[in-house]
């Protein structure tokens, strides 16, 4: 595309704003200078407070009420949604058919439109998508679902776009695709043209985000849910890794390149192979930050060892892996008689490179991409040195977690040293609000 055409497009799409949002569970402490961003709860409440006409939400879980002390934010979110149903705001919600949710039933009784997707019938999978669309102008996409744990015990990460109707138009088509499957037990052989993608990895939306020139598009999974011009999540991830010149930083809860059925498990090379290619053929530095928790598959360690082995005798091959281990913190919380039933867990699902970011709904597990419904977001930026760059902000978050006391090379279980964790600085509880200027005070 000619530069004058680029300038014309950027001029049309100025004034768009993006904010990184996180939920940092109480008790997770970082160093004094560690970066923190808009709290997830506050970001979601900002969106609900801005709503004038419509709210569309896709979520894998709908459990906002609980007696646990950390469930208060989930309850407040539920109360706000109930309040909005009586304010002439159209509310449409999508969930997996397996969800047995009193929250959804209560919202439905108040007038919300609820669509249940039968992913088991479509693809023997389940719904894992998590995104919001408000007034066809504002968007949230990230790891968190409408579950009180996502606002309490879970470490979550996502982004909110403000005043970005072009991106909304594309994401709205994914929402419409889900809605079109209501009452259907199978996917149509051909999709309506109204569900075709607007932007993809070959034709990206060009815009300014926080005054930084950017390109963006949304992707979808499984491939069955990718009509014409819609990028498959795997292809979106490939485009980000292929464009990386210096480094690829990946943060996921689970890393398991396996495709499983009821009778067998087979190697799934799609993402694992792409990492090996970047390491060996292009000498790109790779860092993997994987959550360590009670359900971590033992085979994860085999695959990590295999990845490490390819760098032992190859020059300029740089791979490091750490596990974000909150088991010690959980053990200490139990010892202090806190959080004795719901352990904390890092559920981040993103990748950042020297020029791009991918934020999705999946862990890097074979069945997630091949069977489950999920959505991804790719953002490319050239100037990543500016503090307003979302790429720089995401890289800083990765490095904050990478160098934190919770990230470690896995070692044999030791007696938890609780005192060392309590000396660090907790995240700031400063209230951040969205205002008309588009800046957080």
Secondary structure, 3 states (H helix, E strand, C coil): CCHHHHHHHHHHCCCEEEEEEEECCCCCEECCCCCCCEEHHHHHHHHHHHCCCEEEEECCCEECCCCCHHHHHHHHHHHHHHHHHCCCCEEEEEEECCCCCHHHHHHHHCCCEEEEECHHHHHCCCECCCEEEECCCEEEEECCCEEHHHHCCEEEEEEEEECCHHHHHHHHHHHHHHHHCCCCCCCCCCCCHHHCCCCCCCCCEEEEECCEEEEEEEEEECHHHCCCCCEEHHHHHHHHHHHCCCEEEEEECCEECEEECCCCEEECHHHHHHHHHHHHHHCCEEEEEEEECCCCCCHHHHHHHHHHHCCCCCCCCCEEEEEEECHHHHHHHHHCCCCCCCCCEECCCEEEECCEEEECCCCEEHHHHHHCEEEEEEEEECCCCCCCCHHHHHHHHHHHHHCCCCEECCCCCCCCCHHHHCCCEECCCCCCCECCCCCEC
